[in-house]
Amino acid sequence: MSAPPRQLPAAAIPDGCPPWEGMSTRRWTQASVPRWVPVRVPLRVILLVNLCALLAACGLAD
């Protein structure tokens, strides 16, 4: 298991920067875009891939 992230030293934090703890972090995380978004694949692409797989399987079967 990986180690938990370490805290940034106080000297590295710019002046006037609000702390990122608790609810403000959770709110920012929920407002951001999801990391993985399903992509809509056109039906013709799905059919073409299936057709190619079928032809390849028939070719390997001979």
Secondary structure, 3 states (H helix, E strand, C coil): CCCCCCCCCHHHCCCCCCCCCCHHHHHHHHHCCCCCCCCCCCHHHHHHHHHHHHHHHHHHHC
